[in-house]
Every structure is written in structure tokens, then in C-alpha cells.
Amino acid sequence: MDGRDGMRAADSDRQAVAERLRVALDEGRLDLHEYDERLQRAYAARTYAELDALVGDLPGAAAAVPAGVPVPRDGGADAPVPAEGGRGVTARWLAEVWEPWLKVVGIVVVIWVVTSLAAGEPNYFWPGWVAGPWGAVVLVRTVTGLATGEPRRQAAERERRRQRRAEKRALKRERAAIAGQQPGEIGADGVAGDEAAGRDPGEQARRPERGGTA
């Protein structure tokens, strides 16, 4: 066990612990602050021992396991952890980084092709001035981001935003439910509060008189 604790964890192991923390948040075992703090530590963890410490106090929490081994989720149901989880995070980040460059370069190359066809001969390949310098900047960002773990940080931030949005939606639903009950509250005379508030005081004073003459 001591030897395993010192072994390096993989991206899929960090993803498995992040999922376990999310389940604990949904179950109410962690509050949002604790979840946010542990999630950051999970994506920054380097060894199995660091990951195990984040879920050691959660019921049914197993030690961080290699990719492909099921982990507990939602009342004990097993949810397989995809082996490509870490690669998926990196691939998504790469797509977001390179997508603007690919779109713009594709557009200017199409324009160059159309103008060359119209001229009847290949024009000077001016799209290279767009693709070259910008591509070099994007390449530097890619290498730097992969070296510093930016894909994992971005995934953690995206998960935190998702949780915050879920918390806000739940709070809005709770407030709407409370506000929806107030107009319909029934008073002691069997009349809703908003109706009683709009009743003519003279009518209230005459009501017992009509009852007495009956």
C-alpha cells in the first residue's frame, strides 16, 4: 500500500475522484465551498495518496483506482469511469484553442481559391500571412498550456460554474415556491389574504348586521 500511495496518478484517476466529489455534493455530504476546494486539490494531485485523502472521509469511498475500474455513485450504483476521460478533457481544450484559427484560415483559403479561379491562375498565397503568425501564437499557447495543466484547470472551472448555476436555479425555485404560497394563504374568516386586504371596510362592518336581521 505504501508503494502504491507514492505512485503517480493519471488524468482518469483525477476524473474519478472529481466524480465522487460531485456525487458527495449532490448527496449533501459536502457543501459547495468544500466541494470547490477539494475539486481544485483533486486536479492538482500528483499521487494516489493525495487523491485518497480527498475522499477518505466519504462513505463507501474507495481508493483512487486505475482507469476503467467502476467507482461508487448515487447510492452504490456502479458507474464505469471511461479510460479516455483525461484524454477527453485535453481534446476538448485543444479544440477550443484551435477552432478560431481553423475557421479563419479556412475562410481566407477559400477566398484565395475563388479569386485564383477567377483570375485563371494561382494568385500570391496571401493567406499564409494570416495562418503563419497566428498559428505560431496558438502553437506556443498549446505547448505552454499542456505543460502547465491548463486543460485540467479549465475543466475544473467549468465544473464549478456548472455547480454554481445549479445552486442558483435551486435557490430560485425555492424562492418561487415560497412566493407562490403567500398570496394563497387563507385567513381565519376563510377568505384569502389578498381578497381580505381589498375588502371594503364598510362591507365588513355591514356583514354582521345582515347576519343579525336574517
Residue frames as a rotation matrix with the C-alpha (Angstrom) as fourth column:
MET 1
0.566 0.824 0.000 0.00
0.824 -0.566 0.000 0.00
0.000 0.000 -1.000 0.00
ASP 2
0.387 -0.487 -0.783 2.85
0.190 -0.789 0.585 2.39
-0.902 -0.375 -0.213 0.81
GLY 3
-0.672 -0.681 0.292 4.35
0.394 0.006 0.919 1.81
-0.628 0.732 0.264 -2.60
ARG 4
-0.184 0.705 0.685 1.02
0.963 -0.011 0.270 2.49
0.198 0.709 -0.677 -4.30
ASP 5
0.628 0.460 -0.627 0.46
0.639 -0.765 0.080 5.72
-0.443 -0.451 -0.775 -2.34
GLY 6
-0.004 -0.734 -0.680 3.59
-0.011 -0.680 0.734 7.18
-1.000 0.011 -0.006 -3.84
MET 7
-0.469 -0.140 0.872 2.72
0.796 0.361 0.486 6.21
-0.382 0.922 -0.058 -7.43
ARG 8
-0.921 0.102 -0.376 1.77
-0.235 -0.915 0.328 8.91
-0.310 0.390 0.867 -9.90
ALA 9
-0.106 0.966 0.235 -1.95
0.318 0.257 -0.913 9.28
-0.942 -0.022 -0.334 -10.61
ALA 10
-0.767 -0.076 0.637 -3.36
0.641 -0.048 0.766 9.58
-0.027 0.996 0.086 -14.13
ASP 11
-0.869 0.491 0.066 -5.87
-0.462 -0.852 0.248 12.06
0.178 0.185 0.966 -15.50
SER 12
-0.159 0.849 -0.504 -8.55
-0.146 0.485 0.862 9.35
0.976 0.210 0.047 -15.42
ASP 13
-0.336 -0.017 -0.942 -7.87
0.850 0.426 -0.311 8.82
0.406 -0.905 -0.128 -11.68
ARG 14
-0.961 -0.013 -0.277 -8.33
0.137 -0.892 -0.431 12.54
-0.242 -0.452 0.859 -11.03
GLN 15
-0.610 0.783 -0.125 -11.54
-0.564 -0.317 0.762 12.47
0.557 0.535 0.635 -13.05
ALA 16
-0.162 0.538 -0.827 -12.84
0.403 0.801 0.443 9.53
0.901 -0.261 -0.346 -10.99
VAL 17
-0.586 -0.103 -0.804 -12.21
0.807 -0.171 -0.566 11.40
-0.079 -0.980 0.184 -7.73
ALA 18
-0.960 0.266 -0.092 -13.83
-0.275 -0.954 0.117 14.54
-0.056 0.138 0.989 -9.16
GLU 19
-0.346 0.869 -0.353 -16.93
-0.275 0.266 0.924 12.48
0.897 0.417 0.147 -10.00
ARG 20
-0.209 0.225 -0.952 -17.02
0.801 0.597 -0.035 11.02
0.561 -0.770 -0.305 -6.48
LEU 21
-0.860 -0.129 -0.493 -16.83
0.414 -0.741 -0.529 14.53
-0.297 -0.659 0.691 -5.02
ARG 22
-0.783 0.622 -0.024 -19.68
-0.493 -0.597 0.634 15.65
0.380 0.508 0.773 -7.28
VAL 23
-0.123 0.735 -0.667 -21.83
0.243 0.674 0.697 12.77
0.962 -0.077 -0.262 -6.04
ALA 24
-0.444 -0.108 -0.890 -20.99
0.890 0.063 -0.452 13.71
0.105 -0.992 0.068 -2.44
LEU 25
-0.983 0.121 -0.137 -22.09
-0.108 -0.989 -0.102 17.27
-0.148 -0.086 0.985 -3.18
ASP 26
-0.460 0.861 -0.219 -25.39
-0.432 -0.001 0.902 16.06
0.776 0.509 0.372 -4.66
GLU 27
-0.022 0.425 -0.905 -25.96
0.565 0.752 0.339 13.86
0.825 -0.504 -0.257 -1.61
GLY 28
0.731 0.307 0.609 -25.35
-0.207 -0.751 0.627 16.77
0.650 -0.585 -0.485 0.77
ARG 29
0.699 -0.533 -0.476 -22.20
0.715 0.524 0.463 15.27
0.003 -0.664 0.748 2.28
LEU 30
-0.516 -0.846 -0.135 -20.15
0.825 -0.533 0.190 18.28
-0.233 -0.014 0.972 1.13
ASP 31
0.519 0.607 -0.602 -21.13
0.336 -0.792 -0.510 21.92
-0.786 0.062 -0.615 0.90
LEU 32
0.947 -0.056 0.318 -20.22
0.296 -0.238 -0.925 23.99
0.127 0.970 -0.208 -2.14
HIS 33
0.622 -0.763 0.175 -17.13
-0.779 -0.626 0.038 25.51
0.081 -0.160 -0.984 -0.53
GLU 34
0.141 -0.568 0.811 -15.74
-0.452 0.692 0.563 22.11
-0.881 -0.446 -0.159 0.50
TYR 35
0.642 0.168 0.748 -16.50
0.491 0.659 -0.570 20.68
-0.589 0.733 0.341 -2.93
ASP 36
0.959 -0.268 0.094 -14.78
-0.102 -0.635 -0.766 23.56
0.264 0.725 -0.636 -4.71
GLU 37
0.376 -0.864 0.335 -11.68
-0.899 -0.253 0.357 23.29
-0.223 -0.436 -0.872 -2.51
ARG 38
0.107 -0.327 0.939 -11.38
-0.164 0.926 0.341 19.51
-0.981 -0.190 0.046 -2.89
LEU 39
0.852 0.242 0.465 -12.00
0.391 0.297 -0.871 19.65
-0.349 0.924 0.159 -6.62
GLN 40
0.779 -0.625 -0.056 -9.09
-0.566 -0.662 -0.492 22.03
0.270 0.415 -0.869 -7.09
ARG 41
0.036 -0.782 0.622 -6.87
-0.853 0.300 0.427 19.78
-0.521 -0.546 -0.656 -5.00
ALA 42
0.466 0.200 0.862 -8.01
0.109 0.954 -0.280 16.73
-0.878 0.224 0.422 -6.98
TYR 43
0.963 -0.072 0.259 -6.96
0.256 -0.046 -0.966 18.21
0.081 0.996 -0.026 -10.32
ALA 44
0.511 -0.831 0.218 -3.67
-0.763 -0.556 -0.331 19.36
0.396 0.003 -0.918 -8.80
ALA 45
0.625 -0.240 0.743 -2.92
-0.471 0.644 0.603 15.99
-0.623 -0.727 0.289 -7.14
ARG 46
0.037 -0.715 -0.698 0.10
-0.976 0.124 -0.179 14.04
0.214 0.688 -0.694 -8.33
THR 47
-0.885 -0.419 -0.202 -0.04
-0.353 0.888 -0.294 10.78
0.302 -0.189 -0.934 -6.35
TYR 48
-0.192 0.816 -0.545 -2.67
0.262 0.577 0.773 8.26
0.946 0.006 -0.325 -5.29
ALA 49
-0.479 -0.029 -0.877 -2.13
0.875 0.063 -0.480 9.24
0.069 -0.998 -0.004 -1.65
GLU 50
-0.960 0.117 -0.255 -3.18
-0.081 -0.985 -0.150 12.83
-0.269 -0.124 0.955 -2.37
LEU 51
-0.529 0.811 -0.250 -6.30
-0.476 -0.039 0.879 11.63
0.703 0.584 0.407 -4.15
ASP 52
-0.261 0.414 -0.872 -7.22
0.580 0.790 0.202 9.13
0.772 -0.453 -0.446 -1.43
ALA 53
-0.814 -0.116 -0.569 -7.05
0.558 -0.424 -0.713 11.88
-0.158 -0.898 0.410 1.21
LEU 54
-0.880 0.473 -0.036 -9.80
-0.461 -0.835 0.301 13.82
0.112 0.281 0.953 -0.60
VAL 55
0.007 0.927 -0.375 -12.40
-0.639 0.292 0.711 11.03
0.769 0.235 0.594 -0.39
GLY 56
-0.727 -0.416 -0.547 -11.22
0.067 0.749 -0.659 9.14
0.683 -0.515 -0.517 2.71
ASP 57
-0.919 0.395 0.013 -13.98
-0.080 -0.154 -0.985 10.61
-0.387 -0.906 0.173 4.92
LEU 58
-0.281 0.849 -0.448 -16.80
-0.958 -0.223 0.177 9.88
0.050 0.480 0.876 2.44
PRO 59
0.078 0.367 0.927 -18.92
-0.477 0.830 -0.289 6.73
-0.875 -0.420 0.240 3.00
GLY 60
0.708 0.239 0.664 -18.19
0.301 0.749 -0.590 3.99
-0.639 0.618 0.459 0.55
ALA 61
0.753 -0.477 -0.454 -15.26
-0.656 -0.606 -0.451 5.91
-0.060 0.637 -0.769 -0.90
ALA 62
0.817 -0.525 0.237 -12.68
0.528 0.847 0.057 3.65
-0.231 0.078 0.970 -2.42
ALA 63
-0.008 -0.903 -0.430 -9.06
0.194 -0.423 0.885 4.47
-0.981 -0.077 0.179 -3.02
ALA 64
0.330 0.051 -0.942 -8.22
-0.800 -0.514 -0.308 6.10
-0.501 0.856 -0.129 -6.31
VAL 65
0.257 -0.121 0.959 -8.11
0.210 0.975 0.067 3.31
-0.943 0.184 0.276 -8.87
PRO 66
-0.817 -0.577 -0.010 -6.70
0.082 -0.134 0.988 2.94
-0.571 0.806 0.157 -12.34
ALA 67
-0.474 0.642 -0.603 -8.86
-0.851 -0.511 0.123 3.85
-0.229 0.571 0.788 -15.31
GLY 68
-0.403 0.421 -0.813 -11.71
-0.517 0.629 0.581 1.52
0.756 0.654 -0.036 -16.24
VAL 69
-0.787 0.134 -0.603 -12.49
0.514 0.682 -0.520 0.33
0.341 -0.719 -0.606 -12.71
PRO 70
0.144 0.933 0.329 -16.06
0.447 -0.358 0.820 1.19
0.883 0.029 -0.469 -11.51
VAL 71
-0.938 -0.339 0.066 -16.47
0.110 -0.475 -0.873 3.70
0.327 -0.812 0.483 -8.70
PRO 72
-0.424 0.824 -0.375 -19.45
0.856 0.230 -0.464 4.10
-0.296 -0.518 -0.803 -6.33
ARG 73
-0.968 0.190 0.164 -22.14
-0.109 -0.907 0.407 6.56
0.226 0.376 0.899 -7.41
ASP 74
-0.363 0.916 0.173 -25.62
-0.824 -0.402 0.400 7.55
0.436 0.003 0.900 -6.26
GLY 75
0.419 0.627 0.657 -26.46
-0.890 0.428 0.159 5.07
-0.181 -0.651 0.737 -3.57
GLY 76
-0.033 -0.538 0.842 -23.93
-0.357 0.794 0.493 2.46
-0.934 -0.284 -0.218 -4.55
ALA 77
0.897 0.326 0.298 -24.77
0.158 0.394 -0.905 2.06
-0.413 0.859 0.302 -8.24
ASP 78
-0.044 -0.986 0.158 -21.61
0.519 0.113 0.847 1.43
-0.853 0.119 0.507 -10.22
ALA 79
0.932 0.225 -0.285 -20.69
-0.101 -0.593 -0.799 3.95
-0.349 0.773 -0.530 -12.88
PRO 80
0.439 -0.821 0.364 -17.74
0.870 0.490 0.054 2.95
-0.223 0.293 0.930 -15.10
VAL 81
0.429 -0.429 -0.795 -15.03
-0.151 -0.902 0.405 5.54
-0.891 -0.054 -0.452 -15.39
PRO 82
0.996 -0.033 0.088 -14.08
0.093 0.203 -0.975 5.91
0.015 0.979 0.206 -19.07
ALA 83
0.347 -0.938 -0.003 -10.44
0.809 0.298 0.506 5.19
-0.474 -0.178 0.862 -19.74
GLU 84
-0.270 -0.451 0.851 -10.29
0.858 -0.513 0.000 8.14
0.437 0.730 0.525 -22.13
GLY 85
0.660 0.637 -0.398 -11.56
0.751 -0.581 0.315 10.61
-0.031 -0.507 -0.861 -19.53
GLY 86
0.187 -0.672 -0.716 -8.27
0.330 -0.644 0.690 12.52
-0.925 -0.366 0.102 -19.22
ARG 87
-0.769 -0.462 0.442 -7.69
0.538 -0.093 0.838 12.50
-0.346 0.882 0.320 -22.97
GLY 88
0.050 0.876 0.479 -11.23
0.955 -0.183 0.235 13.78
0.294 0.445 -0.846 -23.48
VAL 89
0.675 0.133 -0.726 -10.53
0.493 -0.813 0.310 16.82
-0.548 -0.567 -0.614 -21.31
THR 90
-0.311 -0.891 -0.332 -7.34
0.181 -0.398 0.899 17.55
-0.933 0.219 0.285 -23.24
ALA 91
-0.649 0.101 0.754 -9.01
0.759 0.161 0.631 17.04
-0.058 0.982 -0.181 -26.62
ARG 92
0.470 0.880 0.068 -11.82
0.880 -0.473 0.038 19.41
0.066 0.042 -0.997 -25.73
TRP 93
0.472 -0.368 -0.801 -9.34
0.229 -0.826 0.515 22.07
-0.851 -0.427 -0.305 -24.63
LEU 94
-0.631 -0.756 0.172 -7.31
0.325 -0.056 0.944 21.68
-0.704 0.652 0.281 -27.83
ALA 95
-0.253 0.626 0.738 -10.45
0.956 0.045 0.289 22.03
0.148 0.779 -0.610 -29.93
GLU 96
0.741 0.560 -0.371 -11.37
0.631 -0.769 0.098 25.26
-0.230 -0.307 -0.923 -28.15
VAL 97
0.113 -0.790 -0.603 -7.86
0.124 -0.591 0.797 26.66
-0.986 -0.165 0.031 -28.61
TRP 98
-0.789 -0.583 0.195 -7.50
0.203 0.051 0.978 25.81
-0.580 0.811 0.078 -32.30
GLU 99
-0.029 0.871 0.490 -11.09
0.892 0.244 -0.380 26.23
-0.451 0.426 -0.784 -33.51
PRO 100
0.664 0.299 -0.685 -10.92
0.050 -0.932 -0.358 30.02
-0.746 0.204 -0.634 -34.19
TRP 101
-0.279 -0.862 -0.423 -7.67
-0.534 -0.227 0.815 29.63
-0.798 0.453 -0.397 -36.13
LEU 102
-0.732 0.020 0.681 -9.05
0.425 0.796 0.432 26.76
-0.533 0.606 -0.591 -38.22
LYS 103
0.312 0.941 0.132 -12.23
0.757 -0.162 -0.632 28.67
-0.573 0.298 -0.763 -39.08
VAL 104
0.593 -0.104 -0.798 -10.49
-0.268 -0.960 -0.075 31.88
-0.759 0.259 -0.598 -40.13
VAL 105
-0.519 -0.848 -0.111 -7.76
-0.445 0.157 0.882 30.12
-0.730 0.507 -0.458 -42.10
GLY 106
-0.472 0.424 0.773 -10.38
0.671 0.742 0.003 28.00
-0.572 0.520 -0.634 -43.85
ILE 107
0.611 0.762 -0.215 -12.32
0.475 -0.570 -0.670 31.13
-0.633 0.307 -0.711 -44.87
VAL 108
0.367 -0.518 -0.772 -9.30
-0.580 -0.777 0.245 33.02
-0.727 0.358 -0.586 -46.23
VAL 109
-0.702 -0.600 0.383 -8.08
-0.101 0.616 0.781 29.95
-0.705 0.510 -0.493 -48.15
VAL 110
-0.028 0.781 0.624 -11.50
0.830 0.365 -0.421 29.61
-0.557 0.506 -0.659 -49.79
ILE 111
0.760 0.263 -0.595 -11.35
0.003 -0.916 -0.400 33.29
-0.650 0.302 -0.697 -50.75
TRP 112
-0.172 -0.913 -0.370 -7.88
-0.607 -0.198 0.770 32.78
-0.776 0.357 -0.520 -52.21
VAL 113
-0.636 -0.018 0.772 -9.06
0.409 0.840 0.357 29.77
-0.655 0.543 -0.526 -54.24
VAL 114
0.415 0.885 0.212 -12.08
0.716 -0.174 -0.676 31.66
-0.561 0.432 -0.706 -55.60
THR 115
0.664 -0.199 -0.721 -10.01
-0.357 -0.931 -0.071 34.70
-0.657 0.304 -0.690 -56.62
SER 116
-0.475 -0.876 0.080 -7.37
-0.391 0.292 0.873 32.45
-0.788 0.383 -0.482 -58.21
LEU 117
-0.353 0.437 0.827 -10.01
0.723 0.689 -0.055 30.64
-0.594 0.579 -0.559 -60.25
ALA 118
0.718 0.660 -0.222 -11.47
0.408 -0.657 -0.634 33.96
-0.564 0.365 -0.741 -61.33
ALA 119
0.371 -0.673 -0.640 -8.03
-0.631 -0.688 0.358 35.16
-0.681 0.272 -0.680 -62.42
GLY 120
0.917 0.039 -0.398 -7.32
-0.343 0.590 -0.731 31.94
0.206 0.806 0.554 -64.27
GLU 121
0.100 -0.922 -0.374 -4.04
0.132 0.385 -0.913 31.38
0.986 0.042 0.160 -62.45
PRO 122
0.351 0.027 -0.936 -2.86
0.903 0.253 0.346 30.96
0.246 -0.967 0.065 -58.83
ASN 123
0.699 -0.073 0.712 -2.53
-0.138 -0.990 0.033 34.25
0.702 -0.121 -0.702 -57.03
TYR 124
-0.476 -0.844 0.247 0.07
-0.355 -0.073 -0.932 35.07
0.805 -0.531 -0.265 -54.42
PHE 125
0.040 0.508 -0.860 -0.72
0.580 0.689 0.434 32.90
0.814 -0.516 -0.267 -51.38
TRP 126
-0.394 -0.154 0.906 -1.51
-0.382 -0.869 -0.314 35.74
0.836 -0.470 0.284 -49.02
PRO 127
0.727 0.686 0.033 -3.46
-0.308 0.282 0.909 33.52
0.614 -0.671 0.416 -46.52
GLY 128
0.226 -0.726 -0.650 -0.04
0.690 0.590 -0.419 32.43
0.688 -0.353 0.634 -45.28
TRP 129
-0.664 -0.456 0.592 0.33
-0.014 -0.784 -0.620 35.80
0.747 -0.420 0.514 -43.58
VAL 130
0.180 0.787 0.590 -2.81
-0.833 -0.196 0.517 35.02
0.522 -0.585 0.621 -41.60
ALA 131
0.862 0.243 -0.444 -2.13
-0.076 0.930 0.361 31.37
0.501 -0.277 0.820 -40.88
GLY 132
0.112 -0.943 -0.313 1.59
0.427 0.330 -0.842 31.63
0.897 -0.040 0.439 -40.09
PRO 133
-0.671 -0.446 0.593 1.92
-0.273 -0.595 -0.756 34.26
0.690 -0.669 0.277 -37.32
TRP 134
0.122 0.799 0.589 -1.41
-0.950 -0.077 0.302 33.42
0.286 -0.597 0.750 -35.70
GLY 135
0.764 0.150 -0.627 -0.66
-0.116 0.989 0.095 29.70
0.634 0.000 0.773 -35.87
ALA 136
-0.275 -0.935 -0.225 2.68
0.250 0.156 -0.956 30.26
0.928 -0.319 0.191 -34.14
VAL 137
-0.547 0.146 0.824 0.93
-0.726 -0.573 -0.380 32.08
0.417 -0.806 0.420 -31.30
VAL 138
0.552 0.826 0.113 -1.64
-0.796 0.482 0.367 29.31
0.249 -0.292 0.923 -30.93
LEU 139
0.475 -0.450 -0.756 1.10
0.137 0.886 -0.442 26.67
0.869 0.107 0.483 -31.02
VAL 140
-0.635 -0.728 0.259 3.00
-0.105 -0.251 -0.962 28.39
0.765 -0.638 0.083 -28.21
ARG 141
-0.208 0.644 0.736 -0.18
-0.962 -0.269 -0.037 28.58
0.174 -0.716 0.676 -26.15
THR 142
0.714 0.492 -0.499 -0.85
-0.458 0.866 0.199 24.90
0.530 0.087 0.844 -26.79
VAL 143
0.035 -0.796 -0.604 2.60
0.299 0.585 -0.754 23.77
0.954 -0.155 0.258 -25.66
THR 144
-0.764 -0.330 0.554 2.52
-0.345 -0.517 -0.784 26.05
0.545 -0.790 0.281 -22.62
GLY 145
0.071 0.899 0.431 -1.00
-0.965 -0.049 0.259 25.02
0.254 -0.434 0.864 -21.65
LEU 146
0.698 0.153 -0.700 -0.26
-0.138 0.987 0.077 21.30
0.703 0.043 0.710 -21.87
ALA 147
-0.285 -0.908 -0.307 2.92
0.280 0.227 -0.933 21.74
0.917 -0.352 0.189 -19.84
THR 148
-0.868 -0.068 0.492 1.15
-0.378 -0.553 -0.743 23.65
0.322 -0.831 0.454 -17.05
GLY 149
-0.810 0.569 -0.139 -2.01
0.575 0.726 -0.378 21.52
-0.114 -0.386 -0.915 -16.88
GLU 150
-0.841 0.492 -0.223 -4.37
-0.492 -0.869 -0.060 24.17
-0.224 0.059 0.973 -18.25
PRO 151
-0.472 0.728 -0.497 -6.88
-0.298 0.399 0.867 21.60
0.830 0.557 0.029 -19.65
ARG 152
-0.375 0.315 -0.872 -7.48
0.772 0.627 -0.105 20.21
0.513 -0.713 -0.479 -16.15
ARG 153
-0.831 0.055 -0.554 -7.82
0.347 -0.727 -0.592 23.67
-0.435 -0.685 0.585 -14.63
GLN 154
-0.783 0.569 -0.254 -10.28
-0.600 -0.580 0.552 24.68
0.166 0.584 0.795 -17.32
ALA 155
-0.349 0.661 -0.664 -12.31
0.132 0.736 0.664 21.51
0.928 0.144 -0.345 -16.75
ALA 156
-0.544 0.107 -0.832 -12.37
0.837 0.145 -0.528 22.21
0.064 -0.984 -0.169 -13.00
GLU 157
-0.898 0.202 -0.390 -13.51
-0.109 -0.963 -0.246 25.78
-0.425 -0.179 0.887 -13.58
ARG 158
-0.620 0.704 -0.345 -16.23
-0.489 -0.004 0.872 24.60
0.613 0.710 0.347 -15.96
GLU 159
-0.317 0.484 -0.816 -17.46
0.585 0.777 0.233 22.14
0.746 -0.403 -0.529 -13.34
ARG 160
-0.732 0.028 -0.681 -17.51
0.604 -0.436 -0.667 24.85
-0.316 -0.900 0.302 -10.68
ARG 161
-0.859 0.448 -0.249 -19.56
-0.505 -0.821 0.267 27.12
-0.085 0.355 0.931 -12.92
ARG 162
-0.444 0.718 -0.536 -21.99
-0.121 0.545 0.830 24.28
0.888 0.433 -0.155 -13.58
GLN 163
-0.402 0.260 -0.878 -22.42
0.852 0.457 -0.254 23.69
0.336 -0.851 -0.405 -9.87
ARG 164
-0.876 0.076 -0.476 -22.94
0.175 -0.871 -0.460 27.40
-0.449 -0.486 0.750 -9.20
ARG 165
-0.714 0.654 -0.249 -25.63
-0.589 -0.369 0.719 27.56
0.378 0.660 0.649 -11.89
ALA 166
-0.312 0.599 -0.738 -27.33
0.336 0.796 0.504 24.52
0.889 -0.091 -0.450 -10.37
GLU 167
-0.609 0.042 -0.792 -27.24
0.786 -0.104 -0.610 26.12
-0.108 -0.994 0.031 -6.93
LYS 168
-0.916 0.263 -0.304 -28.72
-0.264 -0.964 -0.040 29.35
-0.304 0.044 0.952 -8.29
ARG 169
-0.536 0.755 -0.378 -31.51
-0.385 0.180 0.905 27.51
0.751 0.631 0.194 -10.10
ALA 170
-0.323 0.396 -0.860 -32.37
0.717 0.695 0.051 25.57
0.618 -0.600 -0.509 -6.96
LEU 171
-0.773 0.001 -0.635 -32.44
0.501 -0.612 -0.611 28.79
-0.389 -0.791 0.473 -4.92
LYS 172
-0.847 0.487 -0.212 -34.72
-0.526 -0.716 0.459 30.47
0.071 0.500 0.863 -7.48
ARG 173
-0.365 0.735 -0.571 -37.11
0.025 0.621 0.783 27.51
0.931 0.272 -0.244 -7.44
GLU 174
-0.452 0.154 -0.879 -37.21
0.869 0.298 -0.395 27.58
0.201 -0.942 -0.268 -3.65
ARG 175
-0.882 0.110 -0.458 -37.94
0.072 -0.929 -0.363 31.32
-0.466 -0.353 0.811 -3.60
ALA 176
-0.706 0.655 -0.269 -40.62
-0.534 -0.242 0.810 30.93
0.465 0.716 0.521 -6.26
ALA 177
-0.337 0.586 -0.737 -42.28
0.472 0.782 0.407 28.17
0.815 -0.211 -0.540 -4.26
ILE 178
-0.594 0.078 -0.801 -42.31
0.763 -0.258 -0.592 30.32
-0.253 -0.963 0.094 -1.12
ALA 179
-0.894 0.241 -0.377 -43.63
-0.294 -0.952 0.089 33.34
-0.337 0.190 0.922 -3.02
GLY 180
-0.646 0.669 -0.368 -46.32
-0.263 0.258 0.930 31.21
0.717 0.697 0.009 -4.64
GLN 181
-0.388 0.493 -0.779 -47.69
0.796 0.606 -0.013 30.11
0.466 -0.625 -0.627 -1.27
GLN 182
-0.863 -0.046 -0.502 -48.02
0.391 -0.691 -0.608 33.60
-0.319 -0.721 0.615 0.24
PRO 183
-0.786 0.612 -0.090 -50.84
-0.587 -0.692 0.420 35.00
0.194 0.383 0.903 -1.99
GLY 184
-0.184 0.767 -0.615 -52.95
-0.232 0.574 0.785 31.92
0.955 0.287 0.072 -1.39
GLU 185
-0.938 -0.185 -0.294 -52.80
0.226 0.318 -0.921 31.90
0.264 -0.930 -0.257 2.42
ILE 186
-0.038 0.999 -0.004 -56.25
0.378 0.018 0.926 31.53
0.925 0.034 -0.378 3.99
GLY 187
-0.647 -0.166 0.744 -57.24
-0.490 -0.656 -0.573 33.79
0.584 -0.736 0.343 6.87
ALA 188
-0.953 0.273 0.133 -59.32
0.021 0.497 -0.867 32.91
-0.303 -0.824 -0.480 9.91
ASP 189
-0.167 0.958 -0.233 -62.54
-0.532 -0.287 -0.797 34.00
-0.830 -0.009 0.557 8.15
GLY 190
0.131 0.201 0.971 -61.95
0.477 0.846 -0.240 31.54
-0.869 0.494 0.015 5.30
VAL 191
0.985 0.172 0.026 -61.02
0.114 -0.527 -0.842 34.27
-0.131 0.833 -0.538 2.80
ALA 192
0.309 -0.926 0.218 -57.68
0.904 0.215 -0.368 34.50
0.294 0.311 0.904 1.08
GLY 193
-0.040 -0.409 -0.912 -55.39
0.760 -0.605 0.238 37.19
-0.649 -0.683 0.335 2.45
ASP 194
-0.930 -0.349 0.114 -55.24
0.335 -0.681 0.651 39.18
-0.149 0.644 0.751 -0.79
GLU 195
-0.276 0.911 0.307 -59.05
0.539 -0.118 0.834 39.24
0.796 0.396 -0.459 -1.00
ALA 196
0.412 0.415 -0.811 -59.38
0.911 -0.182 0.370 40.33
0.006 -0.891 -0.453 2.61
ALA 197
-0.487 -0.682 -0.545 -56.88
0.657 -0.697 0.287 43.11
-0.576 -0.218 0.788 2.01
GLY 198
-0.965 0.105 0.238 -59.01
0.121 -0.628 0.769 44.53
0.231 0.771 0.593 -0.82
ARG 199
-0.210 0.953 -0.217 -62.35
0.905 0.273 0.326 44.28
0.371 -0.128 -0.920 1.00
ASP 200
-0.176 0.277 0.945 -64.29
-0.058 -0.961 0.271 47.47
0.983 -0.007 0.185 1.71
PRO 201
-0.971 -0.213 -0.109 -64.20
0.094 0.078 -0.992 48.21
0.220 -0.974 -0.056 5.49
GLY 202
-0.497 0.854 0.155 -67.84
-0.855 -0.452 -0.255 49.32
-0.148 -0.260 0.954 5.30
GLU 203
0.158 0.535 -0.830 -68.78
-0.625 0.705 0.335 45.96
0.764 0.466 0.445 3.84
GLN 204
-0.567 -0.426 -0.705 -67.04
0.255 0.723 -0.642 44.21
0.783 -0.544 -0.302 6.70
ALA 205
-0.961 0.222 0.164 -68.96
-0.247 -0.424 -0.872 46.37
-0.124 -0.878 0.462 9.18
ARG 206
-0.192 0.962 -0.192 -72.33
-0.981 -0.183 0.063 45.69
0.025 0.200 0.979 7.46
ARG 207
-0.431 0.003 -0.903 -71.82
-0.361 0.916 0.175 41.92
0.827 0.401 -0.393 7.23
PRO 208
-0.949 0.116 -0.294 -72.74
0.311 0.519 -0.797 41.18
0.060 -0.847 -0.528 10.91
GLU 209
-0.609 0.772 -0.182 -75.84
-0.553 -0.577 -0.601 43.41
-0.570 -0.265 0.778 10.56
ARG 210
-0.154 0.551 -0.821 -77.11
-0.899 0.266 0.347 41.40
0.409 0.791 0.454 7.61
GLY 211
-0.663 -0.130 -0.737 -76.49
0.056 0.973 -0.223 38.24
0.746 -0.189 -0.638 9.58
GLY 212
-0.954 0.283 -0.097 -78.44
0.083 -0.058 -0.995 39.61
-0.287 -0.957 0.032 12.59
THR 213
-0.386 0.863 -0.325 -81.57
-0.818 -0.483 -0.313 40.54
-0.428 0.145 0.892 10.55
ALA 214
-0.566 0.155 -0.810 -81.79
-0.543 0.669 0.507 37.16
0.621 0.727 -0.294 8.89
